[in-house]
């Protein structure tokens, strides 16, 4: 039987990949509907796609 080895990227690449993605205003311009904006300690936007499915998005954090 063959042993499977998991490959891992350096932490910097993983962190950069996690932060990639459109910002909330870009998603709204593409057709998403704003359900709730961040306020106080809540740092996420709640948006809904055209079919009404809600999802959360966060502002990008700086790498470093």
Helices and strands as residue ranges (DSSP letters): H 11-19, H 24-29, E 33-36, E 44-48, E 54-58
